[in-house]
Amino acid sequence: MKKHFLLILDGMTGSGKTTIARLLAKKLPRTAVIGMDKVKRYISDFERGERDNTIARDVVFEMTKTYFEHNISVIVEQPFKNNEEIKKYERLAVKYKLNCYKFQLFSSPEIAYARVVNRQQDLKDKCPKERIKRNISLFKKNNNMGFVVIDTSNLGEKKVSNLIFKEIKQQ
């Protein structure tokens, strides 16, 4: 696989974005995996909210540009705020003449909630359960923006990553 690309991996909290991105990165050479959750860790007193989320989103976008300048493919795995944010990444892919793949993951709210609670078991700074439920409730399918939408409720992580990998590999 020689052609570099942008993979936008959008989705609800608990849908499997991080897990799928990690599995794909193992198969895709010279690929950076970035997203808001990774960047947030670098802010010592990060506060969940519009101000710090905006900072994290801006940093991810700038990192994406820098990776493209160095011929490195990028997987951006995060919930996208709106269509304009997605269009900004699409314009960036066009500027660098890269294929842009867009997948959106979701699952049933019950499964997503259980996944998030489970992955937080060993964390000191847990996201409050009401906030998890709120984040899940805000999710909207985005197939009107050309996303391939995948329900991960009953699909294993390897199956989902293989579906996406086959799509990228075909180019």
N, CA, C and O of each residue as an XYZ file, in Angstrom:
684
protein
N       0.843     -1.177      0.000
C       0.000      0.000      0.000
C       0.891      1.244      0.000
O       1.594      1.511      0.975
N       0.858      1.993     -1.084
C       1.776      3.113     -1.222
C       1.086      4.460     -1.071
O       1.707      5.417     -0.606
N      -0.162      4.556     -1.448
C      -0.857      5.838     -1.429
C      -1.259      6.192     -0.004
O      -1.853      5.381      0.708
N      -0.929      7.404      0.399
C      -1.304      7.866      1.725
C      -2.775      8.272      1.720
O      -3.367      8.474      0.659
N      -3.352      8.389      2.894
C      -4.785      8.604      3.000
C      -5.131      9.297      4.303
O      -4.307      9.448      5.206
N      -6.389      9.711      4.361
C      -7.014     10.201      5.589
C      -8.178      9.278      5.877
O      -9.006      9.023      5.002
N      -8.246      8.780      7.087
C      -9.389      7.987      7.533
C     -10.046      8.731      8.677
O      -9.446      8.919      9.735
N     -11.277      9.152      8.462
C     -12.064      9.796      9.505
C     -12.908      8.709     10.145
O     -13.728      8.066      9.489
N     -12.693      8.519     11.429
C     -13.413      7.488     12.176
C     -14.237      8.200     13.245
O     -13.758      8.510     14.336
N     -15.477      8.442     12.891
C     -16.417      9.177     13.731
C     -17.273      8.164     14.481
O     -17.314      6.988     14.119
N     -17.940      8.614     15.504
C     -18.875      7.714     16.158
C     -19.180      8.105     17.585
O     -18.558      8.985     18.179
N     -20.152      7.417     18.093
C     -20.612      7.689     19.445
C     -19.612      7.157     20.473
O     -18.793      6.287     20.177
N     -19.700      7.688     21.650
C     -18.928      7.184     22.773
C     -19.239      5.698     22.941
O     -20.404      5.300     22.967
N     -18.188      4.880     23.055
C     -18.380      3.454     23.278
C     -18.646      2.631     22.042
O     -19.004      1.457     22.144
N     -18.477      3.231     20.862
C     -18.764      2.488     19.628
C     -17.578      1.675     19.137
O     -17.742      0.792     18.294
N     -16.374      1.959     19.654
C     -15.202      1.194     19.263
C     -14.182      1.951     18.432
O     -13.291      1.331     17.851
N     -14.283      3.269     18.357
C     -13.369      4.056     17.517
C     -11.900      3.808     17.867
O     -11.087      3.532     16.985
N     -11.571      3.906     19.123
C     -10.177      3.769     19.554
C      -9.666      2.359     19.311
O      -8.547      2.178     18.832
N     -10.463      1.373     19.631
C     -10.070     -0.024     19.427
C      -9.854     -0.313     17.951
O      -8.857     -0.933     17.580
N     -10.766      0.125     17.116
C     -10.661     -0.125     15.677
C      -9.450      0.612     15.101
O      -8.719      0.055     14.282
N      -9.238      1.856     15.522
C      -8.084      2.622     15.042
C      -6.777      1.924     15.416
O      -5.851      1.863     14.607
N      -6.701      1.403     16.632
C      -5.496      0.696     17.080
C      -5.261     -0.548     16.231
O      -4.125     -0.814     15.838
N      -6.300     -1.309     15.943
C      -6.166     -2.511     15.114
C      -5.751     -2.158     13.688
O      -4.907     -2.834     13.100
N      -6.340     -1.105     13.136
C      -5.986     -0.687     11.774
C      -4.537     -0.218     11.694
O      -3.844     -0.503     10.717
N      -4.083      0.494     12.707
C      -2.712      1.019     12.698
C      -1.685     -0.108     12.624
O      -0.607      0.072     12.059
N      -2.010     -1.251     13.184
C      -1.092     -2.394     13.135
C      -0.937     -2.918     11.710
O       0.085     -3.516     11.373
N      -1.948     -2.693     10.875
C      -1.935     -3.196      9.491
C      -1.491     -2.147      8.479
O      -1.183     -2.487      7.336
N      -1.453     -0.906      8.872
C      -1.221      0.195      7.935
C       0.098      0.898      8.240
O       0.185      1.649      9.213
N       1.123      0.668      7.427
C       2.419      1.303      7.695
C       2.358      2.821      7.537
O       1.566      3.357      6.762
N       3.210      3.487      8.287
C       3.343      4.958      8.227
C       2.000      5.650      8.410
O       1.628      6.533      7.638
N       1.281      5.232      9.443
C      -0.029      5.801      9.731
C      -0.073      6.295     11.174
O       0.230      5.551     12.107
N      -0.450      7.552     11.344
C      -0.614      8.133     12.678
C      -2.073      7.987     13.099
O      -2.983      8.163     12.289
N      -2.285      7.669     14.355
C      -3.626      7.603     14.925
C      -3.725      8.731     15.941
O      -3.013      8.750     16.945
N      -4.618      9.667     15.658
C      -4.768     10.815     16.551
C      -6.248     11.089     16.800
O      -7.118     10.656     16.044
N      -6.503     11.808     17.864
C      -7.862     12.170     18.207
C      -7.878     13.001     19.477
O      -6.870     13.116     20.175
N      -9.005     13.564     19.759
C      -9.155     14.458     20.909
C      -8.770     13.796     22.220
O      -8.099     14.411     23.049
N      -9.182     12.556     22.421
C      -8.912     11.904     23.698
C      -7.417     11.781     23.979
O      -6.986     11.884     25.127
N      -6.631     11.560     22.933
C      -5.182     11.477     23.115
C      -4.596     12.853     23.441
O      -3.728     12.973     24.305
N      -5.067     13.876     22.754
C      -4.544     15.228     22.932
C      -4.945     15.801     24.294
O      -4.166     16.530     24.909
N      -6.129     15.484     24.762
C      -6.603     15.999     26.048
C      -5.649     15.663     27.185
O      -5.515     16.429     28.140
N      -4.996     14.531     27.080
C      -4.090     14.071     28.145
C      -2.889     15.003     28.329
O      -2.235     14.972     29.371
N      -2.600     15.823     27.331
C      -1.450     16.708     27.413
C      -1.758     18.031     28.097
O      -0.855     18.830     28.340
N      -3.013     18.263     28.405
C      -3.399     19.476     29.128
C      -3.547     19.089     30.591
O      -4.431     18.307     30.942
N      -2.686     19.632     31.448
C      -2.610     19.181     32.837
C      -3.930     19.305     33.593
O      -4.273     18.428     34.386
N      -4.646     20.348     33.364
C      -5.912     20.537     34.080
C      -7.086     20.571     33.098
O      -7.975     21.417     33.190
N      -7.059     19.627     32.159
C      -8.101     19.579     31.136
C      -9.476     19.567     31.794
O      -9.723     18.826     32.746
N     -10.352     20.395     31.272
C     -11.734     20.438     31.748
C     -12.656     20.034     30.606
O     -12.576     20.571     29.501
N     -13.520     19.091     30.890
C     -14.497     18.711     29.872
C     -15.394     19.917     29.627
O     -16.028     20.436     30.545
N     -15.436     20.344     28.392
C     -16.243     21.514     28.065
C     -15.783     22.115     26.755
O     -14.784     21.686     26.178
N     -16.507     23.098     26.296
C     -16.287     23.688     24.983
C     -14.882     24.259     24.803
O     -14.258     24.032     23.766
N     -14.378     24.990     25.786
C     -13.063     25.637     25.657
C     -11.954     24.614     25.405
O     -11.231     24.720     24.414
N     -11.815     23.635     26.282
C     -10.720     22.682     26.143
C     -10.964     21.686     25.014
O     -10.009     21.220     24.392
N     -12.208     21.355     24.742
C     -12.489     20.491     23.582
C     -12.089     21.193     22.285
O     -11.569     20.552     21.371
N     -12.325     22.494     22.197
C     -11.938     23.255     21.003
C     -10.428     23.250     20.842
O      -9.921     23.085     19.732
N      -9.713     23.429     21.931
C      -8.247     23.381     21.868
C      -7.801     22.017     21.344
O      -6.963     21.941     20.446
N      -8.353     20.950     21.897
C      -7.974     19.595     21.475
C      -8.295     19.379     19.998
O      -7.483     18.808     19.270
N      -9.462     19.824     19.546
C      -9.832     19.672     18.133
C      -8.857     20.424     17.220
O      -8.444     19.907     16.182
N      -8.499     21.636     17.613
C      -7.562     22.432     16.809
C      -6.192     21.766     16.732
O      -5.575     21.741     15.667
N      -5.716     21.231     17.841
C      -4.414     20.562     17.862
C      -4.434     19.329     16.965
O      -3.482     19.087     16.223
N      -5.509     18.552     17.027
C      -5.618     17.356     16.174
C      -5.562     17.758     14.704
O      -4.882     17.108     13.910
N      -6.262     18.809     14.340
C      -6.258     19.245     12.940
C      -4.854     19.665     12.505
O      -4.402     19.296     11.421
N      -4.169     20.431     13.342
C      -2.812     20.877     13.004
C      -1.847     19.686     12.928
O      -0.960     19.664     12.075
N      -2.014     18.713     13.802
C      -1.192     17.504     13.740
C      -1.434     16.767     12.424
O      -0.495     16.271     11.802
N      -2.681     16.700     12.009
C      -3.024     16.036     10.755
C      -2.293     16.705      9.593
O      -1.696     16.026      8.759
N      -2.340     18.032      9.540
C      -1.634     18.758      8.477
C      -0.145     18.439      8.492
O       0.450     18.199      7.441
N       0.450     18.434      9.658
C       1.887     18.180      9.760
C       2.231     16.764      9.300
O       3.220     16.565      8.593
N       1.442     15.805      9.687
C       1.687     14.433      9.218
C       1.586     14.356      7.696
O       2.411     13.706      7.054
N       0.592     15.007      7.119
C       0.455     14.997      5.661
C       1.668     15.621      4.987
O       2.121     15.135      3.951
N       2.196     16.692      5.566
C       3.386     17.340      5.008
C       4.584     16.398      4.977
O       5.507     16.577      4.181
N       4.561     15.399      5.846
C       5.652     14.422      5.927
C       5.266     13.065      5.329
O       5.897     12.045      5.609
N       4.217     13.074      4.500
C       3.764     11.860      3.799
C       3.411     10.711      4.735
O       3.779      9.560      4.497
N       2.708     11.035      5.779
C       2.236     10.028      6.717
C       0.712     10.025      6.682
O       0.078     11.075      6.795
N       0.133      8.844      6.527
C      -1.326      8.715      6.549
C      -1.842      8.971      7.963
O      -1.105      8.838      8.940
N      -3.120      9.340      8.057
C      -3.691      9.690      9.353
C      -5.057      9.048      9.535
O      -5.899      9.058      8.636
N      -5.252      8.491     10.719
C      -6.569      8.073     11.187
C      -6.954      9.060     12.278
O      -6.289      9.143     13.310
N      -8.025      9.805     12.050
C      -8.549     10.712     13.071
C      -9.745     10.011     13.682
O     -10.770      9.810     13.030
N      -9.594      9.641     14.955
C     -10.681      8.927     15.627
C     -11.200      9.773     16.776
O     -10.568      9.918     17.823
N     -12.377     10.322     16.530
C     -13.030     11.160     17.530
C     -14.458     11.420     17.073
O     -14.766     11.290     15.888
N     -15.320     11.782     17.995
C     -16.648     12.226     17.552
C     -16.518     13.625     16.944
O     -15.964     14.531     17.567
N     -17.020     13.785     15.754
C     -16.909     15.085     15.085
C     -18.089     15.957     15.486
O     -19.226     15.499     15.598
N     -17.779     17.222     15.696
C     -18.737     18.180     16.237
C     -19.874     18.487     15.260
O     -21.039     18.554     15.652
N     -19.520     18.674     13.978
C     -20.531     19.066     12.996
C     -20.005     18.804     11.581
O     -18.854     18.403     11.405
N     -20.839     19.028     10.595
C     -20.462     18.794      9.203
C     -19.328     19.704      8.744
O     -18.502     19.301      7.925
N     -19.284     20.920      9.264
C     -18.209     21.840      8.861
C     -16.846     21.320      9.291
O     -15.865     21.464      8.563
N     -16.785     20.724     10.455
C     -15.511     20.145     10.909
C     -15.074     19.011      9.974
O     -13.889     18.880      9.666
N     -16.006     18.217      9.538
C     -15.706     17.116      8.613
C     -15.248     17.688      7.270
O     -14.278     17.204      6.686
N     -15.940     18.708      6.784
C     -15.568     19.339      5.505
C     -14.159     19.914      5.563
O     -13.438     19.880      4.566
N     -13.761     20.436      6.707
C     -12.417     20.993      6.882
C     -11.358     19.899      6.647
O     -10.338     20.140      6.001
N     -11.612     18.713      7.175
C     -10.689     17.593      6.953
C     -10.729     17.133      5.492
O      -9.695     16.795      4.914
N     -11.907     17.121      4.910
C     -12.020     16.732      3.501
C     -11.229     17.694      2.608
O     -10.535     17.261      1.688
N     -11.334     18.992      2.879
C     -10.570     19.979      2.103
C      -9.067     19.757      2.264
O      -8.300     19.935      1.317
N      -8.663     19.374      3.450
C      -7.251     19.092      3.700
C      -6.785     17.886      2.874
O      -5.694     17.902      2.305
N      -7.607     16.859      2.816
C      -7.265     15.675      2.007
C      -7.156     16.046      0.535
O      -6.255     15.575     -0.159
N      -8.064     16.881      0.055
C      -8.003     17.342     -1.347
C      -6.719     18.127     -1.584
O      -6.044     17.924     -2.594
N      -6.385     19.007     -0.674
C      -5.166     19.819     -0.810
C      -3.931     18.929     -0.969
O      -3.042     19.235     -1.763
N      -3.878     17.846     -0.225
C      -2.723     16.952     -0.284
C      -2.926     15.779     -1.253
O      -2.110     14.859     -1.313
N      -4.026     15.831     -2.006
C      -4.337     14.806     -3.014
C      -4.376     13.400     -2.412
O      -3.781     12.462     -2.941
N      -5.088     13.283     -1.295
C      -5.191     12.019     -0.579
C      -6.603     11.460     -0.675
O      -7.577     12.210     -0.743
N      -6.701     10.146     -0.681
C      -8.009      9.523     -0.551
C      -8.514      9.793      0.862
O      -7.751      9.765      1.827
N      -9.805     10.052      0.962
C     -10.428     10.304      2.259
C     -11.519      9.264      2.475
O     -12.458      9.157      1.687
N     -11.383      8.511      3.538
C     -12.363      7.486      3.894
C     -13.084      7.947      5.143
O     -12.474      8.468      6.076
N     -14.398      7.746      5.146
C     -15.191      8.199      6.290
C     -16.072      7.053      6.776
O     -16.927      6.544      6.051
N     -15.837      6.672      8.014
C     -16.639      5.637      8.646
C     -17.179      6.186      9.952
O     -16.504      6.912     10.682
N     -18.412      5.815     10.215
C     -19.014      6.208     11.473
C     -19.480      4.944     12.183
O     -20.202      4.121     11.619
N     -19.052      4.814     13.424
C     -19.400      3.645     14.221
C     -20.465      4.019     15.238
O     -20.457      5.118     15.791
N     -21.378      3.092     15.474
C     -22.364      3.278     16.531
C     -22.744      1.911     17.065
O     -22.439      0.883     16.459
N     -23.402      1.913     18.189
C     -23.941      0.669     18.738
C     -25.200      1.032     19.512
O     -25.557      2.204     19.628
N     -25.857      0.029     20.030
C     -27.033      0.330     20.841
C     -26.556      1.122     22.055
O     -25.449      0.896     22.543
N     -27.377      2.043     22.543
C     -26.967      2.839     23.711
C     -26.580      1.980     24.916
O     -25.669      2.342     25.661
N     -27.245      0.873     25.111
C     -26.946      0.008     26.256
C     -25.546     -0.599     26.141
O     -24.795     -0.645     27.116
N     -25.213     -1.056     24.953
C     -23.892     -1.654     24.734
C     -22.807     -0.582     24.828
O     -21.762     -0.807     25.438
N     -23.050      0.573     24.230
C     -22.070      1.666     24.297
C     -21.818      2.070     25.749
O     -20.672      2.261     26.154
N     -22.873      2.196     26.517
C     -22.750      2.573     27.928
C     -21.926      1.531     28.689
O     -21.023      1.886     29.447
N     -22.228      0.277     28.491
C     -21.494     -0.795     29.178
C     -20.015     -0.779     28.792
O     -19.151     -0.992     29.643
N     -19.721     -0.530     27.531
C     -18.322     -0.467     27.082
C     -17.570      0.661     27.777
O     -16.446      0.468     28.240
N     -18.185      1.835     27.851
C     -17.517      2.985     28.466
C     -17.306      2.743     29.961
O     -16.218      3.000     30.478
N     -18.307      2.265     30.643
C     -18.170      1.980     32.078
C     -17.069      0.940     32.296
O     -16.272      1.071     33.225
N     -17.019     -0.078     31.459
C     -16.016     -1.129     31.587
C     -14.596     -0.597     31.373
O     -13.685     -0.951     32.121
N     -14.404      0.241     30.369
C     -13.053      0.725     30.079
C     -12.558      1.727     31.117
O     -11.360      2.001     31.192
N     -13.468      2.273     31.915
C     -13.080      3.242     32.946
C     -12.778      2.603     34.299
O     -12.421      3.306     35.245
N     -12.914      1.302     34.402
C     -12.786      0.644     35.697
C     -11.529      1.027     36.469
O     -11.590      1.240     37.680
N     -10.405      1.117     35.794
C      -9.130      1.379     36.466
C      -8.725      2.850     36.466
O      -7.632      3.191     36.919
N      -9.586      3.714     35.967
C      -9.250      5.138     35.913
C      -9.606      5.852     37.215
O     -10.613      5.549     37.855
N      -8.756      6.807     37.591
C      -9.052      7.628     38.772
C     -10.103      8.678     38.435
O     -11.034      8.916     39.205
N      -9.937      9.300     37.269
C     -10.821     10.391     36.850
C     -11.883      9.841     35.901
O     -11.776      9.994     34.684
N     -12.887      9.213     36.454
C     -13.940      8.616     35.640
C     -14.918      9.687     35.155
O     -15.219     10.652     35.857
N     -15.395      9.481     33.944
C     -16.457     10.342     33.429
C     -17.739      9.964     34.174
O     -18.067      8.780     34.262
N     -18.462     10.936     34.708
C     -19.696     10.612     35.425
C     -20.693      9.861     34.534
O     -20.791     10.125     33.336
N     -21.418      8.936     35.128
C     -22.345      8.084     34.372
C     -23.404      8.904     33.635
O     -23.793      8.557     32.521
N     -23.867      9.984     34.251
C     -24.861     10.827     33.578
C     -24.275     11.493     32.340
O     -24.968     11.675     31.340
N     -22.996     11.857     32.409
C     -22.336     12.472     31.243
C     -22.165     11.445     30.127
O     -22.335     11.774     28.952
N     -21.832     10.215     30.481
C     -21.719      9.147     29.484
C     -23.061      8.993     28.768
O     -23.112      8.953     27.538
N     -24.128      8.907     29.527
C     -25.465      8.751     28.940
C     -25.802      9.942     28.050
O     -26.375      9.776     26.973
N     -25.444     11.144     28.502
C     -25.712     12.354     27.708
C     -24.940     12.306     26.395
O     -25.506     12.575     25.335
N     -23.645     11.965     26.454
C     -22.830     11.898     25.239
C     -23.396     10.886     24.253
O     -23.432     11.143     23.050
N     -23.832      9.756     24.747
C     -24.417      8.729     23.874
C     -25.706      9.251     23.243
O     -25.968      9.012     22.064
N     -26.503      9.957     24.026
C     -27.786     10.459     23.511
C     -27.611     11.532     22.435
O     -28.520     11.751     21.635
N     -26.462     12.200     22.403
C     -26.221     13.265     21.421
C     -25.841     12.731     20.039
O     -25.812     13.482     19.065
N     -25.553     11.449     19.960
C     -25.088     10.851     18.710
C     -26.149     10.927     17.620
O     -27.332     10.675     17.852
N     -25.678     11.289     16.404
C     -26.551     11.298     15.221
C     -25.810     10.607     14.094
O     -24.628     10.869     13.870
N     -26.493      9.733     13.387
C     -25.878      9.074     12.236
C     -25.560     10.116     11.176
O     -26.293     11.091     11.006
N     -24.459      9.898     10.465
C     -23.964     10.899      9.537
C     -23.832     10.362      8.117
O     -22.906     10.749      7.404
N     -24.724      9.489      7.691
C     -24.594      8.942      6.339
C     -24.925      9.978      5.263
O     -24.683      9.726      4.083
N     -25.466     11.125      5.637
C     -25.716     12.182      4.644
C     -24.434     12.894      4.232
O     -24.443     13.674      3.280
N     -23.327     12.639      4.936
C     -22.032     13.242      4.588
C     -21.127     12.217      3.906
O     -19.915     12.416      3.827
N     -21.699     11.143      3.424
C     -20.911     10.146      2.717
C     -20.205      9.146      3.617
O     -19.294      8.452      3.166
N     -20.601      9.059      4.858
C     -20.013      8.094      5.771
C     -20.556      6.699      5.507
O     -21.728      6.526      5.175
N     -19.701      5.725      5.658
C     -20.156      4.343      5.741
C     -20.462      4.135      7.220
O     -19.577      4.276      8.064
N     -21.686      3.805      7.530
C     -22.125      3.670      8.918
C     -22.112      2.183      9.293
O     -22.690      1.345      8.601
N     -21.435      1.880     10.408
C     -21.302      0.489     10.849
C     -21.832      0.362     12.273
O     -21.385      1.056     13.187
N     -22.792     -0.539     12.438
C     -23.317     -0.862     13.768
C     -22.394     -1.909     14.390
O     -22.326     -3.044     13.919
N     -21.693     -1.522     15.440
C     -20.737     -2.428     16.086
C     -21.357     -3.229     17.227
O     -20.653     -3.957     17.926
N     -22.654     -3.102     17.416
C     -23.318     -3.773     18.538
C     -23.021     -5.264     18.578
O     -22.699     -5.814     19.631
N     -23.131     -5.909     17.434
C     -22.977     -7.367     17.385
C     -21.827     -7.820     16.500
O     -21.750     -8.989     16.122
N     -20.932     -6.892     16.168
C     -19.767     -7.236     15.351
C     -18.520     -7.201     16.221
O     -18.351     -6.288     17.029
N     -17.671     -8.160     16.066
C     -16.408     -8.159     16.784
C     -15.487     -7.085     16.238
O     -15.626     -6.643     15.097
N     -14.548     -6.675     17.069
C     -13.624     -5.598     16.671
C     -12.788     -5.979     15.456
O     -12.499     -5.126     14.618
N     -12.397     -7.244     15.348
C     -11.599     -7.668     14.194
C     -12.419     -7.616     12.910
O     -11.898     -7.250     11.857
N     -13.684     -7.977     12.991
C     -14.555     -7.933     11.817
C     -14.699     -6.479     11.324
O     -14.608     -6.209     10.127
N     -14.924     -5.562     12.257
C     -15.083     -4.152     11.886
C     -13.784     -3.613     11.276
O     -13.810     -2.946     10.242
N     -12.656     -3.904     11.919
C     -11.390     -3.388     11.383
C     -11.080     -4.006     10.020
O     -10.520     -3.331      9.156
N     -11.432     -5.268      9.813
C     -11.216     -5.901      8.503
C     -12.086     -5.270      7.422
O     -11.634     -5.096      6.290
N     -13.323     -4.927      7.753
C     -14.210     -4.255      6.785
C     -13.584     -2.935      6.324
O     -13.551     -2.638      5.130
N     -13.096     -2.162      7.270
C     -12.503     -0.864      6.939
C     -11.182     -1.066      6.200
O     -10.911     -0.373      5.220
N     -10.374     -1.993      6.655
C      -9.087     -2.260      6.006
C      -9.265     -2.651      4.546
O      -8.510     -2.195      3.687
N     -10.249     -3.486      4.258
C     -10.500     -3.900      2.861
C     -10.846     -2.697      2.000
O     -10.406     -2.612      0.853
N     -11.612     -1.783      2.525
C     -11.982     -0.583      1.767
C     -10.748      0.268      1.456
O     -10.603      0.758      0.336
N      -9.883      0.443      2.414
C      -8.670      1.248      2.211
C      -7.721      0.535      1.264
O      -7.127      1.163      0.388
N      -7.579     -0.737      1.431
C      -6.639     -1.523      0.639
C      -7.008     -1.564     -0.842
O      -6.133     -1.734     -1.691
N      -8.296     -1.410     -1.160
C      -8.754     -1.465     -2.540
C      -8.242     -0.291     -3.355
O      -8.207     -0.372     -4.583
N      -7.852      0.779     -2.722
C      -7.416      1.981     -3.458
C      -5.967      1.903     -3.865
O      -5.450      2.830     -4.489
